[in-house]
Amino acid sequence: MKVAITGGTGFVGEELTRLLTGQDHEVFILTRTKKPGSPGVHYIEWLTDGADPATELEGIDALVNLAGSSINDGRWSDKQKEAIYDSRMTATKEVLRIIGELEKKPKVLVNASAVGIYPASDTATYTENSPEVADDFLAKTVVDWEQLAEQARMFDVRVTAGRFGIILGKDEGALPLMALPYKLFGGGTVGSGRQWLSWVHVHDVARALLFAIEQESLEGPFNLTAPNPVRMKEFGKEIGQALHRPHWIPVPEFALKAALGDKSRLVLEGQCVLPEKLKQHGFDFQFTSLSSALADLYK
C-alpha cells in the first residue's frame, strides 16, 4: 500500500511512518524541505514555489493529513492563534488540490482533528454522537478543519477525521512538559485536579490511523483517545509513580493563566471523551490504562 502523509516529520507522523514501513507499506512524506529518502520512504516537496507534488503521488492508496502548527508551541498570542488556524486550512486546501489533480484518486483521506471540539466539563461524557460543540478558538479551528477536509468527498474519496486527545510520548508531545516538574521533585496537582484528561499513547494513535485507512466502513469523525480517561489529579499521581517522584506541590490556576494565557485552558479544562466509534469497528487499544502507557514510555 502507498500512503502519503502531510506532517510526516512531526511527532505523530514519524510514529505512523515507522508503523507503516514496518509492515512493508510505502510512505510518501510531503515536506517543505526535501531530503534523501530511506527504504520505503520518499520525501515530496510541497507548499513551496514551483512544487508540484501531484506528479509524484500518482497511485497513492491513502492520504493522511497531519499538517499544522503545533498547539503546544509558545503562548497563544493572536499571532500564534492565526498560525495554528491558517496552517491547517492552507495544508488542507492543498491536499484537496492535490487529490483533484490525481488521475487515480486515493481511496481515503484521514484527517487530523482534536477533542477540543467538545465543551470543557467536569461532569459530561462525550462520544462521536454528542451534539455539543464548544465556542472557543480551538473548537472553531476543529470545526472548520473537519468541514474543509469533508470536501474530498466530491472526488468520491472516503473521509474520516481522528479527534486526538492528549497524545503521550516520552520525548515529544505534552508529556515531557507535564513530567518535568516531577523530575525536578516539584510535581503536584494542576488547577482543581478535577478536570478530565483524555489521553492516548502515540503508538495507539499510529495504529488507529492505519486502522482508519484499512477499515472501509469507518467514516466521519472518530475520537482517538484511550478508553479510560482520568482526572488531572490522578494523572499527576500516575506520573509521580512512574518516575518514582513525589506528588505534592500544587500548581495554582492563576499561575498557569498568568504564564500561558488562553493556552492554559489545555490543562485547566478538559473533556471526558470516549472512543466509541473505534470500539464499535473492532479496534483494540494496546494501552488501555494510563499506568500501562507510562510504564511503556518510561521503561
C-alpha positions in Angstrom: 0.0 0.0 0.0 1.2 3.5 -0.8 0.4 6.2 1.8 1.1 9.9 1.6 1.5 11.8 4.8 1.5 15.6 5.4 3.2 16.5 8.7 5.1 13.2 8.3 8.2 14.6 10.0 6.3 15.6 13.2 5.6 13.6 16.4 2.6 11.5 15.2 3.9 11.4 11.6 7.2 9.8 12.5 5.4 7.2 14.6 3.0 6.4 11.8 5.8 6.2 9.3 7.6 3.6 11.5 4.5 1.6 11.7 3.8 1.7 8.0 7.3 0.9 6.9 7.5 -1.9 9.5 4.6 -3.5 7.7 6.2 -3.0 4.2 4.0 -0.2 3.1 5.5 2.6 1.0 5.4 6.1 2.5 5.4 9.5 0.7 6.1 12.4 3.2 5.1 15.8 2.0 7.5 18.4 3.3 8.7 21.9 2.6 12.3 20.8 2.8 13.0 17.8 0.6 15.7 15.4 1.7 17.1 12.0 0.7 14.7 9.1 1.3 15.3 5.8 3.0 14.0 2.3 2.3 10.3 2.6 1.8 10.2 6.4 2.5 10.1 9.1 -0.1 10.1 12.9 0.6 8.0 15.0 -1.7 8.3 18.8 -1.7 5.1 20.8 -1.2 3.8 24.3 -0.2 6.9 25.9 -1.8 7.2 27.9 -5.1 7.4 25.6 -8.0 6.5 22.4 -6.1 4.2 20.0 -7.9 3.6 17.1 -5.6 0.7 15.6 -7.5 3.1 14.4 -10.2 4.9 12.2 -7.7 1.9 11.0 -5.8 0.0 9.3 -8.7 -1.1 5.9 -7.5 -1.3 6.5 -3.8 -3.9 4.5 -1.9 -4.4 6.8 1.1 -3.6 10.3 2.3 -3.1 11.2 5.9 -3.2 14.9 6.7 -1.4 15.8 9.9 0.0 19.2 8.9 -0.4 22.2 11.1 1.5 24.4 13.6 1.7 22.7 17.0 -0.8 24.0 19.6 2.0 23.2 22.2 4.4 25.8 20.9 4.6 29.1 22.7 2.0 31.3 24.3 -1.3 31.6 22.5 -0.8 35.2 21.2 -3.1 36.4 18.4 -0.3 35.8 16.0 0.1 32.2 17.3 -3.6 31.5 17.0 -3.6 32.8 13.5 -0.7 30.5 12.6 -2.5 27.5 14.2 -5.6 28.1 12.2 -4.1 29.2 8.9 -1.6 26.4 8.7 -4.3 23.8 9.0 -6.6 25.5 6.4 -3.7 26.1 4.0 -2.4 22.5 4.2 -5.9 21.0 3.8 -6.7 23.2 0.8 -3.5 22.0 -0.8 -4.4 18.4 0.0 -7.8 18.9 -1.8 -6.0 20.5 -4.8 -3.6 17.5 -5.0 -6.4 15.0 -4.8 -8.2 16.9 -7.6 -5.2 16.7 -9.8 -4.6 13.0 -9.4 -5.9 10.8 -12.2 -6.4 7.9 -9.8 -7.8 9.2 -6.5 -6.8 7.8 -3.2 -9.4 5.6 -1.5 -9.4 7.6 1.7 -8.3 10.9 3.4 -7.6 10.5 7.1 -7.5 14.0 8.6 -6.2 15.0 12.0 -8.6 16.7 14.4 -9.0 17.2 18.1 -11.2 16.6 21.1 -11.1 20.3 21.7 -14.3 20.4 19.6 -16.2 19.3 22.7 -17.0 21.8 25.6 -14.9 21.6 28.7 -16.8 19.8 31.5 -16.1 18.0 34.8 -19.3 16.0 34.5 -20.2 15.3 30.9 -19.0 12.3 28.8 -18.6 12.8 25.1 -18.8 10.3 22.2 -18.9 10.9 18.4 -22.7 11.2 18.8 -22.6 14.0 21.2 -24.1 17.2 19.6 -22.3 19.7 21.9 -19.7 21.9 20.3 -17.6 24.4 22.3 -17.5 28.1 21.3 -13.8 28.8 21.8 -10.9 29.3 19.4 -9.8 25.6 19.4 -13.3 24.3 18.7 -13.8 26.8 15.8 -10.5 25.6 14.3 -11.5 22.0 14.6 -15.0 22.5 13.1 -13.6 24.5 10.1 -10.8 21.9 9.6 -13.1 18.9 9.6 -15.6 20.7 7.3 -12.8 21.6 4.8 -11.5 18.0 4.8 -15.0 16.7 4.1 -14.8 18.4 0.7 -12.7 15.5 -0.5 -15.9 13.5 -0.8 -16.6 15.4 -4.0 -13.8 13.3 -5.5 -15.5 10.0 -4.2 -12.8 9.8 -1.5 -13.8 8.4 1.8 -13.1 10.9 4.6 -12.5 10.3 8.3 -11.1 12.5 11.0 -9.3 11.4 14.1 -10.1 13.6 17.0 -6.8 13.4 19.0 -6.8 13.6 22.8 -3.6 14.4 24.7 -1.0 12.2 22.9 1.6 10.7 25.2 5.2 10.2 24.0 8.4 10.1 26.0 10.3 12.9 24.3 7.6 14.8 22.4 4.0 15.9 22.8 2.5 17.2 26.1 4.1 14.6 28.4 7.7 15.9 28.7 6.4 19.3 29.9 3.9 17.7 32.3 6.5 15.4 33.6 9.3 18.0 34.1 8.1 19.3 37.5 8.1 15.7 38.8 11.6 15.1 37.5 12.6 18.2 39.5 10.8 16.9 42.6 8.2 19.6 42.3 5.2 17.9 40.8 1.7 18.2 42.0 -2.0 18.7 41.2 -2.6 21.2 38.4 -5.6 23.6 39.0 -8.5 21.9 40.6 -7.4 18.4 39.7 -10.9 17.5 38.8 -10.6 18.4 35.1 -10.6 15.4 32.8 -7.7 14.4 30.7 -8.5 12.2 27.7 -5.1 10.7 26.9 -3.8 8.2 24.3 -0.4 6.6 23.7 1.3 7.7 20.5 1.7 4.2 19.3 -2.1 3.6 19.6 -2.6 6.8 17.6 -0.5 5.5 14.7 -2.3 2.1 14.9 -5.7 3.8 14.8 -4.7 5.9 11.8 -3.7 2.8 10.0 -6.9 1.1 11.1 -8.9 4.1 9.7 -7.1 3.7 6.4 -7.9 0.0 6.2 -11.4 -0.1 7.7 -13.5 0.9 4.7 -16.7 1.2 6.9 -15.2 3.9 9.1 -16.2 7.3 8.0 -16.5 10.8 9.5 -15.0 11.9 12.8 -13.8 9.4 15.4 -12.4 10.0 18.9 -8.8 9.0 19.1 -8.5 8.7 22.9 -7.8 5.7 25.1 -10.9 4.1 26.6 -10.1 5.1 30.2 -9.7 8.9 30.6 -8.5 10.1 34.0 -8.8 13.3 36.1 -5.8 15.6 36.3 -5.1 14.8 39.9 -4.9 11.0 39.1 -2.8 11.8 36.0 -0.2 13.6 38.1 -0.1 10.9 40.7 0.5 8.3 37.9 3.4 10.3 36.5 4.9 10.6 40.0 4.7 6.8 40.5 6.1 6.1 37.0 9.1 8.4 37.7 9.4 7.5 41.4 8.8 11.1 42.4 6.5 12.7 44.9 3.2 14.3 44.0 3.0 17.2 46.4 3.3 20.8 45.2 0.1 22.1 43.6 0.1 24.4 40.6 -2.5 27.1 41.2 -4.8 28.1 38.4 -3.9 31.8 38.5 -0.2 31.0 37.9 -0.9 28.9 34.8 -3.2 31.6 33.4 -0.5 34.2 34.0 2.1 32.1 32.3 0.2 30.7 29.4 -2.8 32.9 28.8 -5.6 31.2 26.8 -3.3 28.2 26.3 -3.7 27.4 30.0 -7.2 26.0 29.1 -5.5 22.9 27.7 -4.6 21.8 31.2 -7.0 23.7 33.4 -10.1 22.5 31.4 -10.8 19.1 29.9 -13.3 16.7 28.5 -14.1 13.1 29.2 -14.0 11.7 25.7 -14.6 8.0 24.8 -13.5 6.2 21.5 -16.9 4.7 20.9 -16.7 4.5 17.1 -13.3 2.8 17.1 -14.5 0.2 19.6 -17.7 -0.4 17.5 -15.5 -1.1 14.5 -13.3 -3.6 16.4 -10.2 -1.6 17.2 -8.2 -2.9 20.1 -6.1 -0.4 22.1 -2.7 -1.7 23.1 -2.6 0.7 26.1 -5.9 1.0 27.8 -4.7 2.1 31.2 -2.6 5.2 32.0 -0.3 3.1 34.2 0.5 0.7 31.3 1.1 3.6 28.9 3.5 5.4 31.3 5.3 2.1 32.1 5.9 1.6 28.4 7.1 5.1 27.8 9.4 5.2 30.8 10.6 1.6 30.6 
